[in-house]
């Protein structure tokens, strides 16, 4: 993949770092136990059988710290929102704000 602008991939990497850091903070199972890092492997990827597009990514499947990211798409099949389910059952949403051309301008966490 060729990037004409050096800033674009750097911003993407920094945004991913902060997104993961924000998701890792404050995951509690009970008042005495705090988890500060979520496992990223093993990964199970669920695809739509018709479109072959990824619908859900499950990390540490069947493990104690299982968590998932569900990709929510619009009518144009573009990801508009990511639903993150943490091990303690808490659900967070990541909104992808796009421009008129369909490119992601910014990411907001709810």
PyMOL CGO cylinders between C-alpha atoms (Angstrom):
from pymol import cmd
from pymol.cgo import CYLINDER

trace = [
    CYLINDER, 0.00, 0.00, 0.00, 1.44, 3.36, -0.99, 0.3, 1, 1, 1, 1, 1, 1,
    CYLINDER, 1.44, 3.36, -0.99, 0.79, 6.46, 1.06, 0.3, 1, 1, 1, 1, 1, 1,
    CYLINDER, 0.79, 6.46, 1.06, 1.37, 9.87, -0.48, 0.3, 1, 1, 1, 1, 1, 1,
    CYLINDER, 1.37, 9.87, -0.48, 1.05, 11.58, 2.88, 0.3, 1, 1, 1, 1, 1, 1,
    CYLINDER, 1.05, 11.58, 2.88, 3.25, 10.36, 5.73, 0.3, 1, 1, 1, 1, 1, 1,
    CYLINDER, 3.25, 10.36, 5.73, 0.85, 11.79, 8.32, 0.3, 1, 1, 1, 1, 1, 1,
    CYLINDER, 0.85, 11.79, 8.32, -2.07, 9.49, 7.44, 0.3, 1, 1, 1, 1, 1, 1,
    CYLINDER, -2.07, 9.49, 7.44, -0.51, 6.15, 8.54, 0.3, 1, 1, 1, 1, 1, 1,
    CYLINDER, -0.51, 6.15, 8.54, 1.10, 7.75, 11.59, 0.3, 1, 1, 1, 1, 1, 1,
    CYLINDER, 1.10, 7.75, 11.59, -2.23, 9.21, 12.72, 0.3, 1, 1, 1, 1, 1, 1,
    CYLINDER, -2.23, 9.21, 12.72, -3.88, 5.84, 12.17, 0.3, 1, 1, 1, 1, 1, 1,
    CYLINDER, -3.88, 5.84, 12.17, -1.32, 4.05, 14.35, 0.3, 1, 1, 1, 1, 1, 1,
    CYLINDER, -1.32, 4.05, 14.35, -1.61, 6.67, 17.10, 0.3, 1, 1, 1, 1, 1, 1,
    CYLINDER, -1.61, 6.67, 17.10, -5.43, 6.50, 16.99, 0.3, 1, 1, 1, 1, 1, 1,
    CYLINDER, -5.43, 6.50, 16.99, -5.32, 2.69, 17.26, 0.3, 1, 1, 1, 1, 1, 1,
    CYLINDER, -5.32, 2.69, 17.26, -2.96, 2.94, 20.23, 0.3, 1, 1, 1, 1, 1, 1,
    CYLINDER, -2.96, 2.94, 20.23, -5.26, 5.34, 22.10, 0.3, 1, 1, 1, 1, 1, 1,
    CYLINDER, -5.26, 5.34, 22.10, -8.37, 3.35, 21.20, 0.3, 1, 1, 1, 1, 1, 1,
    CYLINDER, -8.37, 3.35, 21.20, -6.87, 0.17, 22.63, 0.3, 1, 1, 1, 1, 1, 1,
    CYLINDER, -6.87, 0.17, 22.63, -5.54, 2.01, 25.66, 0.3, 1, 1, 1, 1, 1, 1,
    CYLINDER, -5.54, 2.01, 25.66, -8.99, 3.49, 26.41, 0.3, 1, 1, 1, 1, 1, 1,
    CYLINDER, -8.99, 3.49, 26.41, -10.64, 0.08, 26.05, 0.3, 1, 1, 1, 1, 1, 1,
    CYLINDER, -10.64, 0.08, 26.05, -8.13, -1.56, 28.37, 0.3, 1, 1, 1, 1, 1, 1,
    CYLINDER, -8.13, -1.56, 28.37, -8.74, 0.92, 31.18, 0.3, 1, 1, 1, 1, 1, 1,
    CYLINDER, -8.74, 0.92, 31.18, -11.21, 0.13, 33.94, 0.3, 1, 1, 1, 1, 1, 1,
    CYLINDER, -11.21, 0.13, 33.94, -12.25, -3.44, 33.13, 0.3, 1, 1, 1, 1, 1, 1,
    CYLINDER, -12.25, -3.44, 33.13, -13.49, -4.86, 36.44, 0.3, 1, 1, 1, 1, 1, 1,
    CYLINDER, -13.49, -4.86, 36.44, -14.82, -8.30, 37.33, 0.3, 1, 1, 1, 1, 1, 1,
    CYLINDER, -14.82, -8.30, 37.33, -15.31, -7.54, 40.98, 0.3, 1, 1, 1, 1, 1, 1,
    CYLINDER, -15.31, -7.54, 40.98, -14.13, -4.83, 43.34, 0.3, 1, 1, 1, 1, 1, 1,
    CYLINDER, -14.13, -4.83, 43.34, -10.86, -6.62, 44.15, 0.3, 1, 1, 1, 1, 1, 1,
    CYLINDER, -10.86, -6.62, 44.15, -9.78, -7.58, 40.64, 0.3, 1, 1, 1, 1, 1, 1,
    CYLINDER, -9.78, -7.58, 40.64, -8.85, -5.13, 37.89, 0.3, 1, 1, 1, 1, 1, 1,
    CYLINDER, -8.85, -5.13, 37.89, -7.74, -6.14, 34.41, 0.3, 1, 1, 1, 1, 1, 1,
    CYLINDER, -7.74, -6.14, 34.41, -5.50, -3.60, 32.65, 0.3, 1, 1, 1, 1, 1, 1,
    CYLINDER, -5.50, -3.60, 32.65, -4.73, -5.49, 29.43, 0.3, 1, 1, 1, 1, 1, 1,
    CYLINDER, -4.73, -5.49, 29.43, -7.01, -7.53, 27.21, 0.3, 1, 1, 1, 1, 1, 1,
    CYLINDER, -7.01, -7.53, 27.21, -5.72, -10.53, 25.25, 0.3, 1, 1, 1, 1, 1, 1,
    CYLINDER, -5.72, -10.53, 25.25, -5.55, -10.17, 21.49, 0.3, 1, 1, 1, 1, 1, 1,
    CYLINDER, -5.55, -10.17, 21.49, -4.93, -13.84, 20.65, 0.3, 1, 1, 1, 1, 1, 1,
    CYLINDER, -4.93, -13.84, 20.65, -6.38, -16.32, 19.77, 0.3, 1, 1, 1, 1, 1, 1,
    CYLINDER, -6.38, -16.32, 19.77, -8.70, -14.52, 17.35, 0.3, 1, 1, 1, 1, 1, 1,
    CYLINDER, -8.70, -14.52, 17.35, -11.88, -15.90, 15.81, 0.3, 1, 1, 1, 1, 1, 1,
    CYLINDER, -11.88, -15.90, 15.81, -13.26, -14.01, 12.81, 0.3, 1, 1, 1, 1, 1, 1,
    CYLINDER, -13.26, -14.01, 12.81, -16.92, -14.46, 11.88, 0.3, 1, 1, 1, 1, 1, 1,
    CYLINDER, -16.92, -14.46, 11.88, -17.91, -13.58, 8.32, 0.3, 1, 1, 1, 1, 1, 1,
    CYLINDER, -17.91, -13.58, 8.32, -21.25, -13.12, 6.60, 0.3, 1, 1, 1, 1, 1, 1,
    CYLINDER, -21.25, -13.12, 6.60, -21.68, -16.21, 4.38, 0.3, 1, 1, 1, 1, 1, 1,
    CYLINDER, -21.68, -16.21, 4.38, -23.28, -14.19, 1.55, 0.3, 1, 1, 1, 1, 1, 1,
    CYLINDER, -23.28, -14.19, 1.55, -21.03, -11.12, 1.35, 0.3, 1, 1, 1, 1, 1, 1,
    CYLINDER, -21.03, -11.12, 1.35, -17.89, -12.71, 2.87, 0.3, 1, 1, 1, 1, 1, 1,
    CYLINDER, -17.89, -12.71, 2.87, -17.39, -9.52, 4.90, 0.3, 1, 1, 1, 1, 1, 1,
    CYLINDER, -17.39, -9.52, 4.90, -16.24, -9.62, 8.52, 0.3, 1, 1, 1, 1, 1, 1,
    CYLINDER, -16.24, -9.62, 8.52, -19.12, -9.19, 10.99, 0.3, 1, 1, 1, 1, 1, 1,
    CYLINDER, -19.12, -9.19, 10.99, -17.51, -9.99, 14.33, 0.3, 1, 1, 1, 1, 1, 1,
    CYLINDER, -17.51, -9.99, 14.33, -14.03, -10.46, 15.79, 0.3, 1, 1, 1, 1, 1, 1,
    CYLINDER, -14.03, -10.46, 15.79, -13.80, -12.48, 19.00, 0.3, 1, 1, 1, 1, 1, 1,
    CYLINDER, -13.80, -12.48, 19.00, -10.61, -12.34, 21.05, 0.3, 1, 1, 1, 1, 1, 1,
    CYLINDER, -10.61, -12.34, 21.05, -9.62, -15.11, 23.51, 0.3, 1, 1, 1, 1, 1, 1,
    CYLINDER, -9.62, -15.11, 23.51, -12.67, -17.18, 22.51, 0.3, 1, 1, 1, 1, 1, 1,
    CYLINDER, -12.67, -17.18, 22.51, -13.98, -19.39, 25.33, 0.3, 1, 1, 1, 1, 1, 1,
    CYLINDER, -13.98, -19.39, 25.33, -11.36, -17.92, 27.65, 0.3, 1, 1, 1, 1, 1, 1,
    CYLINDER, -11.36, -17.92, 27.65, -11.78, -16.01, 30.88, 0.3, 1, 1, 1, 1, 1, 1,
    CYLINDER, -11.78, -16.01, 30.88, -11.13, -12.64, 29.22, 0.3, 1, 1, 1, 1, 1, 1,
    CYLINDER, -11.13, -12.64, 29.22, -13.18, -13.16, 26.05, 0.3, 1, 1, 1, 1, 1, 1,
    CYLINDER, -13.18, -13.16, 26.05, -14.11, -9.88, 24.38, 0.3, 1, 1, 1, 1, 1, 1,
    CYLINDER, -14.11, -9.88, 24.38, -15.38, -8.98, 20.94, 0.3, 1, 1, 1, 1, 1, 1,
    CYLINDER, -15.38, -8.98, 20.94, -15.73, -6.26, 18.32, 0.3, 1, 1, 1, 1, 1, 1,
    CYLINDER, -15.73, -6.26, 18.32, -18.83, -6.32, 16.13, 0.3, 1, 1, 1, 1, 1, 1,
    CYLINDER, -18.83, -6.32, 16.13, -18.69, -4.31, 12.91, 0.3, 1, 1, 1, 1, 1, 1,
    CYLINDER, -18.69, -4.31, 12.91, -21.97, -2.50, 12.24, 0.3, 1, 1, 1, 1, 1, 1,
    CYLINDER, -21.97, -2.50, 12.24, -22.45, -1.55, 8.59, 0.3, 1, 1, 1, 1, 1, 1,
    CYLINDER, -22.45, -1.55, 8.59, -24.70, 0.89, 6.73, 0.3, 1, 1, 1, 1, 1, 1,
    CYLINDER, -24.70, 0.89, 6.73, -26.76, 0.18, 3.60, 0.3, 1, 1, 1, 1, 1, 1,
    CYLINDER, -26.76, 0.18, 3.60, -23.62, 0.77, 1.52, 0.3, 1, 1, 1, 1, 1, 1,
    CYLINDER, -23.62, 0.77, 1.52, -21.79, -2.03, 3.41, 0.3, 1, 1, 1, 1, 1, 1,
    CYLINDER, -21.79, -2.03, 3.41, -19.33, 0.42, 5.00, 0.3, 1, 1, 1, 1, 1, 1,
    CYLINDER, -19.33, 0.42, 5.00, -18.50, 0.09, 8.67, 0.3, 1, 1, 1, 1, 1, 1,
    CYLINDER, -18.50, 0.09, 8.67, -20.09, 2.99, 10.53, 0.3, 1, 1, 1, 1, 1, 1,
    CYLINDER, -20.09, 2.99, 10.53, -19.85, 1.77, 14.11, 0.3, 1, 1, 1, 1, 1, 1,
    CYLINDER, -19.85, 1.77, 14.11, -17.93, -0.83, 16.11, 0.3, 1, 1, 1, 1, 1, 1,
    CYLINDER, -17.93, -0.83, 16.11, -19.64, -2.42, 19.10, 0.3, 1, 1, 1, 1, 1, 1,
    CYLINDER, -19.64, -2.42, 19.10, -17.07, -3.53, 21.67, 0.3, 1, 1, 1, 1, 1, 1,
    CYLINDER, -17.07, -3.53, 21.67, -18.19, -6.03, 24.31, 0.3, 1, 1, 1, 1, 1, 1,
    CYLINDER, -18.19, -6.03, 24.31, -15.72, -6.23, 27.21, 0.3, 1, 1, 1, 1, 1, 1,
    CYLINDER, -15.72, -6.23, 27.21, -15.20, -9.31, 29.43, 0.3, 1, 1, 1, 1, 1, 1,
    CYLINDER, -15.20, -9.31, 29.43, -17.27, -7.83, 32.26, 0.3, 1, 1, 1, 1, 1, 1,
    CYLINDER, -17.27, -7.83, 32.26, -20.26, -7.39, 29.90, 0.3, 1, 1, 1, 1, 1, 1,
    CYLINDER, -20.26, -7.39, 29.90, -19.83, -3.64, 29.45, 0.3, 1, 1, 1, 1, 1, 1,
    CYLINDER, -19.83, -3.64, 29.45, -20.57, -2.44, 25.92, 0.3, 1, 1, 1, 1, 1, 1,
    CYLINDER, -20.57, -2.44, 25.92, -18.82, 0.50, 24.28, 0.3, 1, 1, 1, 1, 1, 1,
    CYLINDER, -18.82, 0.50, 24.28, -19.34, 1.94, 20.82, 0.3, 1, 1, 1, 1, 1, 1,
    CYLINDER, -19.34, 1.94, 20.82, -16.75, 3.39, 18.45, 0.3, 1, 1, 1, 1, 1, 1,
    CYLINDER, -16.75, 3.39, 18.45, -18.27, 5.67, 15.80, 0.3, 1, 1, 1, 1, 1, 1,
    CYLINDER, -18.27, 5.67, 15.80, -16.47, 6.18, 12.50, 0.3, 1, 1, 1, 1, 1, 1,
    CYLINDER, -16.47, 6.18, 12.50, -17.22, 9.66, 11.14, 0.3, 1, 1, 1, 1, 1, 1,
    CYLINDER, -17.22, 9.66, 11.14, -16.91, 9.69, 7.33, 0.3, 1, 1, 1, 1, 1, 1,
    CYLINDER, -16.91, 9.69, 7.33, -16.75, 12.46, 4.75, 0.3, 1, 1, 1, 1, 1, 1,
    CYLINDER, -16.75, 12.46, 4.75, -18.82, 12.62, 1.54, 0.3, 1, 1, 1, 1, 1, 1,
    CYLINDER, -18.82, 12.62, 1.54, -16.31, 10.37, -0.24, 0.3, 1, 1, 1, 1, 1, 1,
    CYLINDER, -16.31, 10.37, -0.24, -16.67, 7.67, 2.41, 0.3, 1, 1, 1, 1, 1, 1,
    CYLINDER, -16.67, 7.67, 2.41, -13.23, 8.12, 3.99, 0.3, 1, 1, 1, 1, 1, 1,
    CYLINDER, -13.23, 8.12, 3.99, -12.94, 8.11, 7.77, 0.3, 1, 1, 1, 1, 1, 1,
    CYLINDER, -12.94, 8.11, 7.77, -12.33, 11.61, 9.11, 0.3, 1, 1, 1, 1, 1, 1,
    CYLINDER, -12.33, 11.61, 9.11, -12.25, 10.81, 12.82, 0.3, 1, 1, 1, 1, 1, 1,
    CYLINDER, -12.25, 10.81, 12.82, -13.14, 8.20, 15.40, 0.3, 1, 1, 1, 1, 1, 1,
    CYLINDER, -13.14, 8.20, 15.40, -15.31, 8.88, 18.46, 0.3, 1, 1, 1, 1, 1, 1,
    CYLINDER, -15.31, 8.88, 18.46, -15.77, 6.61, 21.45, 0.3, 1, 1, 1, 1, 1, 1,
    CYLINDER, -15.77, 6.61, 21.45, -19.13, 6.49, 23.21, 0.3, 1, 1, 1, 1, 1, 1,
]
cmd.load_cgo(trace, "trace")
